[in-house]
Amino acid sequence: MTLKPITDRAEVAIDFPDKAYMGSFGRASSFEATADAEGVTIKLSRSGEDRRTAQMHLHYYLFAGVLADIAAALAARPPLDEAHREPLLAAARALVSALERTAG
């Protein structure tokens, strides 16, 4: 899979007992999302002078828990504006379609 441009923004923070790493990925950055037999991988990449990469692999049970918590958090707040809601809804429908296709 190839990297795609980030159309919005992402922030990453990793906090260790003796140090913290923080970084942002904006419109000049790119992302890649893949799935394998064990889970999903999300990779964020920023090129140029301030080059950085962040990658996370979530096993499917954890990913399902994250999705459930996102759904609960969205249900507990006022509805999103249409500009943000529509792409999320389209992506959620695509995920449901992919899961239903592979379940049969």
N, C-alpha and C positions, 0 to 999 in steps of 0.2 A: 504494500500500500504506500502511496506517496503522501507527503506532507501537504496539508491544505492551509490556506491563509486563515488566521484568526480574525474574525470580523468584529470582535468586541474586546474583552480583556480578561486575563486570568492572573491571580496572585497565588504564589506558593510560599508557604512558610514551613520550615522544619525546625523544631525546637529540641535540642539535645541539652543534657544537664549543664554542660560547660560552654555551649555556643548555640547560636541560632543562624539559620540561613533563610533569607527572604529574597524573593525575586518576582518580577512581574513580566508578563508576556502580553504585548499589545498588538496593534494592527500590523506592525512590521514583523511579527512572529508567525509561526505556523504550528499546526497540531497534526497528530495522527492517532486514530483510535482503531484498535484491532481486537479480535476475539480468537481464542484458541481453545483447546480441549479443556483447559482448567479455569479460564476466566477472561477478563478483558484487560487490555493495556491502553493507557492514555499517555501520550508523549507530547510534551510542549517543547518547542525549539525556537530559540532566538539567535539569529546569525549576526554577523557584523563584529564591531570592535568589542562590544559587551556581550559576547557569545555565552549562551547558557542552555542547558537541556534539563528538563525534569521528566521523569518517567515513573509511572505507578502501575503495578499489576494487581488487580483485585480478583480474587477467586469468586466464583459465581454466587455462593451463599452470602459473602460480604457485599458484593455488588447489589444483590437483591435487597439486603438490609439497608444499604445506602439509598436505593431507589424508593423503598417504603418510607424511610425517614424524610426524604425530599417531598414525597406526596403528602405526608402528614403536615410538614411545615408549610407547604403551599395551601393546604386546606384550612390551616389555622390563621391565615392572614387574608387581608383584602385581596380580591382578584387582581391578577397581573394586568397591565395594560396590554392592548391587542398586539402592539409591536413585539413584545416579548412572549406573550401567550401563544401566538400562532406558530412560530417556529418550534417551540417546546411541544405543542400538541402534535404537530406533524412528525416530529422525531419520536414521540411516544407511540404514535400510531404505527410508525415504521418498525419500532422495536416489537410491538405486539404482533404485527404481521409476520415478522421474521421468526418469533418464538412459536407462533401457531403453526407456521409452515414446517418447522423442524420437529414439532411434537408428534406429527402423524406418522 
